[in-house]
Amino acid sequence: AMGALPSVRGWEKYGIYLTAEKPFWMGETVRHSWGTGTTGNFFGPVLTISSGSSVAKATINNPGDLDAWPLWTLIGPVASASLGLNGRQIQVPFAIPAGKALQINTDPTVQTIMYGDWVADPKGGGRVANGQDRFTDMGAIDFTPIPSGRNVPLQITLQEPERGADV
C-alpha cells in the first residue's frame, strides 16, 4: 500500500518479473531427405529430399548447442514406416497414398500428427493441407530430440507399397 501517489512524490518501487518464453536463438533450418529408391520419399527432422540418400545410412547434423525436436514429414506412397533414433521409435502402421503426407511435429510445445494433401514448396519442403489429426491411429509414439552433434544416426524404415497395390 502506498501512502501517497508516486507521481506526487516522485519515486516508487515496483516488483517486476520477466520471463523469456523462448530464450534461445534459432539457427538456420537443417533439411535432409531420404528415399527407398524410385518411390516413397521421406522428409525428416525439418528435412528435404536429395536423390541417392538411403534410409539405411540416414544421419542428420544438429549444429546447435541444444537438442532439436524434429518435424518429420512422410510423403506417400508408403505402406508403413517407423522413424526415430537411439532405439526410440515412432511407428506409422497405415498406408500413405501418393499425393498425401503425414507430418509429425515432436516439439513438446506442439506435438501433433497431421495427415492430408502434400503441397510442395518450390523453395524446398512443403506443407500438409486439409489436415486431419491421426494421433490416435499411430503405433508406438516415443518422441525424442536430436542431440547436438554431427552425423547423428537415425533409424528409419520405410515399407514401400507392393506393385499394383491401391495405396
Salt bridges, closest charged atoms under 4 A:
ASP117 OD1 - LYS100 NZ 2.53
ASP137 OD2 - ARG134 NE 2.49
ASP142 OD1 - ARG88 NE 3.01
